[in-house]
Amino acid sequence: MEVMEGNKPLKGVRVLVTREHSQAAELSTALAAKGALPIECPTIAFVPPDDWSPVDRALEHLEYYDSILFTSANAVRFFMDRLHQTGVPIDRLNRVTIFAIGPATSRELSRYGATAEPLPERYLAEGLLEIVTSKDIQGKKILFPRAKAARELLTEQLREHGATVDMVAVYRTQKPAENQQRLIELLEARAVDLVTFTSSSTVRNFVEMVGRARIHSLLSGISVACIGEITAKDARDLGLDIDIVPDEHTVSDLVLAIDSYYRQKANAQRG
């Protein structure tokens, strides 16, 4: 791949998009607008939980809770879809305070007619904690719909501040086994210039799919971009070298950071 000059330093750059299939288009479209060649090969899939009964019990007793926390658009979608399937009127959510991490989560809530509290400045669990704990949560009952396996930091700190937190798994992640061979073939053929990761799960599954022992050889000469510091830290812990991390935890900021990285490379080559 030859880095192109001009206003589109990403022109011709082959970017592997590991994001889940239904969400990959947002990143792919933004990359293509910059001249890149996105290659979608998801390393993650979202599926319903094995058991809906904890979620259903929470939906039946929404009046018990003071607040609901959403930390991803996926959690919103699965929660709201289940609410609809069980016949619980959506206006019952008007009786609770809803908190959300990030603009994408808030946008997903608005699609269902729900409104969240003002966003934190940092689109991470720590930022949401600042907002939530600025209020009196001592003795408050909080419902936390989330992935089956997720970070515990927010839950632990909310409990330390005196809240009762009920976590319910509204979805789980798994590796799309059908993409494993294609992923390996793309890397072996050097058909990729940059790999993008938009969550820690995409990184972990990527490593499991290609094999940790082969990470360095398969990624030799290939740049790596992570959407935020948490994803980047987990990637480093798994042995990956990270080249690009945006300041803000959004897809648009990730694309801007990638564009800036290749712009600097082009300038360095000209210099």
Order of alpha helices (4+ residues) and beta strands (2+ residues): beta-alpha-beta-beta-alpha-beta-alpha-beta-alpha-alpha-beta-alpha-beta-alpha-beta-alpha-alpha-beta-alpha-alpha
